[in-house]
Amino acid sequence: MPTTTVPHRLYLREDEIPTAWYNLRADMPEQPDPMLTPDGQIVQEEMLYPIFAKALAHQEMDATDRWIDIPGEVLDIYKVYRPSPLCRAYDLEKALDTPARIYYKFEGNNTSGSHKLNSAVAQAYYAKAEGLTGLSTETGAGQWGTALAEAAQYFGLPLIVYMVKVSYEQKPFRRAVMETFDAKVFASPSDTTEVGRRILAADPNNSGSLGTAISEAIEVAVSTPGYRYVLGSVLNQVLLHQSIIGLESKIALEQLGEYPDIIVGCAGGGSNLGGLIAPFMQDKLTGKADPRILAVEPASCPSLTRGRYAYDFADAGHMTPLAKMYTLGSGFKPSANHAGGLRYHGMSPILSKLYHDGRMEARSYEQTAVFDAAKKFAKVETILPAPESAHAIKGAIDEALACKETGEEKVILFGLTGTGYFDLAAYDQYNNHTMTDYIPTDEDLEASLSLLPQIG
Amino acid sequence: MPTTTVPHRLYLREDEIPTAWYNLRADMPEQPDPMLTPDGQIVQEEMLYPIFAKALAHQEMDATDRWIDIPGEVLDIYKVYRPSPLCRAYDLEKALDTPARIYYKFEGNNTSGSHKLNSAVAQAYYAKAEGLTGLSTETGAGQWGTALAEAAQYFGLPLIVYMVKVSYEQKPFRRAVMETFDAKVFASPSDTTEVGRRILAADPNNSGSLGTAISEAIEVAVSTPGYRYVLGSVLNQVLLHQSIIGLESKIALEQLGEYPDIIVGCAGGGSNLGGLIAPFMQDKLTGKADPRILAVEPASCPSLTRGRYAYDFADAGHMTPLAKMYTLGSGFKPSANHAGGLRYHGMSPILSKLYHDGRMEARSYEQTAVFDAAKKFAKVETILPAPESAHAIKGAIDEALACKETGEEKVILFGLTGTGYFDLAAYDQYNNHTMTDYIPTDEDLEASLSLLPQIG
């Protein structure tokens, strides 16, 4: 039981915000397998310098430091929108009639609308500190692009965003936010890159893909002096920066005299899940505690629950090194009727290793069930969740209902990564009962997995 | 100077949230003139019962109680999304190079995205407590409709929203949010009311107006057993509920050892401004302090700065009683190119009286200047403001720049009422340099003012 009265929302004081990120790899008894080049050589830090800022390449590769100081200028921006609240879901508990105590860490209260800003600020800072003069990235639904646009302009860095053409056309407001923060946004494929022009020459009506957008962004970064490429998930450096979510959560829970029995996070590339669970996984790895950790993914893009633990490219265009991870194959495309994010074919190598080693569980849900949970949550907790976040809500609700069956007063913590303001076309589908579910067949998965690189 | 280190965002503890609203009328030496019927009779509380819940009709009319307890169930919901943060605009101060200390009270961190929820929750609660079975309202841009949909479903009250047809068609996502909270949303004029059918018969392509939507909502409330009508601004009861904004602000500033020299709020119907200034105006009226109070309105809809202090209808359809207020005439329509809210022809009778008595100042800005300020603010404070809120930002920036000229270290407090997630079409116009300004001519104003009712 909590040792003090639990407020609906607990905000740490500004001086309680952690001043160092936690590097999960420092406590992993076995490290994730190294990145490889397509011909099987182990990637060295220096080989990443043309793509990433040096400090970020170092964070990507170096696994030894347990704590990494958050630079003062990053901390100053964190203080503008953090700490994020740790919320006690009293009304949800009541609606579910569960003896469980449900907590969620809400990362949506900033203009980018999600946790993505935590890493965007860090990546933009390091690029600026090294004297770089611009950044490039890709964005699908637009959450990452928005966060990075905000961070880049804060540091005075020009930003070029390749936005998947179908999203560019369907989500003009996402583009408008990025442009308000001075980003240059191109529909991808575009005529601004070699790869884009090649694709358009073959197919002028190509509607784009994340893979193509990544390829365009990397081409620009590598070919423009002073530019580097940045990515909002999957990478080790991103999980490092996102550890702020879990660290704040743990401090807040400690103040309440609580420790989670179950931690639930949605999982696309892993940026939120990896950050949320970081300090709790540390407890698990060091034997201090043994909470259950549950990754929730969409049934339409089930990398952990139905993918293969294998070396694969991080992009569809095969411009990146190979990473050992749970993957559906880099050519896998979730059905177009899949409304939310979490559309990535792979999973963070750190999380993949932890899952492979039995340190966490995974579960998948179909999207109408996820929107059921989203609506149930919105109605009592007055926050409209992003569809991605709603996967975690669904997982937490099911765990709380299981407690109702058993009568156990478990403590459930889940990550509410962002708001659904830009996902109302999907909510509209759901409200109108025109939303359908999609689960890839075994044959679909076999087809894309059969194209995995033969290596590692 | 502050007596303690000022955090970027100060959240009160949950147990510091005020438990009573403050009724400004209790300290006004002269009361606003009474509401009148169209034939000149003073409106009595009982005459409002068919339209408003009784407790709300009482709050509307009764001017004697200084403090009114916030019902426990309302307070419980306030605790889900309040306290809202008092923010110190360090980065804006730095960008402006001003010696002023700028604070803002940010009300946008809830699903409705604005301060409107503060009154929506109260109005829905009282309706439920009296055993009413449904609510009706109108919405233009959708902020109020969203907040009320959220509040009504929380208390299990069906809600019918008449949304101005042009907004209904241009802002399908606003509708989708309301529907997610189970509201029934009709494009107004609709075929669900007498007045709607009459208008459609005469003009099948009528694109609607706030006046028509109000008329439809009132017709439904009056003709449906158990239903009442609710309104999100202008009314005395709304200012009462919104006093929570100012009360929290004052407590937070006191903890910092600060008192504002200037308080700036945007002014449409007056719900935010009246709530923000309430306890500071009390100090002014009772001689405890003498802060400047500045209302900022759009140059395209300048009720305080260019309107007349006179009796007028609250709606274009002339179904409401008459109120003494600053008005542009109930037939006044701001130009269609006016992007933000604040489109109301009149102003809260309480604020009108205070302004008339010289207790506050008013200023108007054109919209491109307001969006300049919005963008400047967004880039350093990482919050994308609603266009309405940006009027207050512009006012605060100009006051801070004046301090730069004089070297005065003034304390400026402004109200940031909400976020601009649903206003990105306007931001897009601004970014593309297709936004234009509009100021009504003297002839325009004379024409609508000449139609004021000849009374009072």
Interface residues (C-beta under 8 A of the other chain):
Chain A: T5 P7 H8 R9 Y11 R13 E14 D15 I77 K79 V80 Y81 Y90 D91 N109 N110 T111 S112 G113 L117 E150 Q153 Y154 P172 F173 R175 A176 V177 E179 T180 F181 D182 K375 A378 K379 V380 E381 T382 I383 L384 T419 Y421 F422 L424 A425 Y427 D428 Y430 N431
Chain B: T5 P7 H8 R9 Y11 R13 E14 D15 I77 K79 V80 Y81 Y90 D91 N109 N110 T111 S112 G113 L117 E150 Q153 Y154 P172 F173 R175 A176 V177 E179 T180 F181 D182 K375 A378 K379 V380 E381 T382 I383 L384 T419 Y421 F422 L424 A425 Y427 D428 Y430 N431
